[in-house]
Amino acid sequence: MNYRILENVWQEEYHEQEKSKVWDWHFQPLHIYLTHEERGKYTGKEKVMDLILEKANGEKHIGAVRICDFEKRCVLKQIFILPEYQGYGYAQEAIKMVESFYTKAKRWELDTILQEKKLCYLYEKMGYQKTGKTEKIKDGMDLVYYAKEKQGEFK
């Protein structure tokens, strides 16, 4: 599986000449390719990295990940895997990979739908702990907040 920056697909200002400055990380069975400029793009006040997940041969997009980088704290904003690719460990590998990009981040945060037990299980399996904060969206849908400390005890 390859990861590619979503800006390559969605933003017109992406420049062809940037493709020559590529970093290549290999995490089996996943790959990510991005340029220096892509890694530092800002949306509003948040430093954002968007990745699109695709099969190794590039024939099919299978999901995406969005991370907001606040230097010492990173937020996993979105992660999704298409249903036919769920259950194969791709989400776990994607989370491990993006966490490894931000070595200065001491804390990772995310929110998810409390009623989605598979998602809660995934994040808890990856070391995230509930912060105690929840937010009602509508009847039958609540957000639950998670965090993971890089070193030491959960705070």
TADAKA-V395512 format. One record per backbone hydrogen bond with DSSP energy under -1.0 kcal/mol. NH is the residue of the N-H (numbers start at 1). CO is the residue of the C=O. E is the energy in kcal/mol with one decimal. If there is no record, write none. Layout:
# TADAKA-V395512
{{NH CO E} {NH CO E}}
This chain:
# TADAKA-V395512
{{2 54 -2.8} {3 31 -1.9} {4 52 -3.2} {6 50 -1.4} {8 5 -1.1} {9 6 -1.5} {10 6 -2.6} {11 7 -2.0} {14 11 -1.2} {18 15 -1.4} {19 16 -1.6} {20 17 -1.2} {21 18 -1.9} {23 34 -2.5} {25 32 -1.4} {27 30 -2.4} {30 27 -4.1} {31 1 -1.0} {32 25 -1.3} {33 3 -1.4} {34 23 -1.0} {39 35 -2.0} {40 36 -1.0} {41 38 -1.2} {43 46 -2.6} {46 43 -1.9} {48 41 -1.2} {49 67 -2.6} {51 65 -3.1} {52 4 -5.6} {53 63 -3.0} {54 2 -3.3} {55 60 -2.4} {58 55 -2.7} {62 53 -2.7} {63 53 -1.2} {64 80 -1.9} {65 51 -2.4} {66 78 -2.7} {67 49 -2.3} {68 75 -2.6} {69 47 -3.6} {70 73 -2.3} {72 70 -1.8} {74 107 -2.6} {75 68 -2.6} {76 109 -2.9} {77 66 -1.6} {77 75 -1.2} {78 66 -1.4} {80 64 -2.5} {82 62 -3.6} {85 82 -2.4} {86 83 -1.3} {93 89 -2.3} {94 90 -2.5} {95 91 -2.4} {96 92 -2.5} {97 93 -2.4} {98 94 -2.6} {99 95 -2.3} {100 96 -1.6} {105 102 -1.1} {106 72 -2.7} {107 72 -1.5} {108 148 -2.6} {109 74 -2.2} {110 146 -2.0} {112 144 -2.0} {114 142 -3.3} {116 113 -1.7} {117 115 -1.5} {120 116 -2.1} {121 117 -2.6} {122 118 -2.2} {123 119 -2.5} {124 120 -2.4} {125 121 -2.7} {126 122 -1.6} {127 124 -1.6} {128 123 -2.5} {129 147 -3.0} {131 145 -2.6} {135 143 -2.2} {137 141 -2.6} {138 141 -1.8} {141 138 -2.5} {143 135 -3.4} {144 112 -2.8} {145 133 -2.1} {146 110 -3.0} {147 129 -2.2} {148 108 -2.5} {150 106 -3.6}}
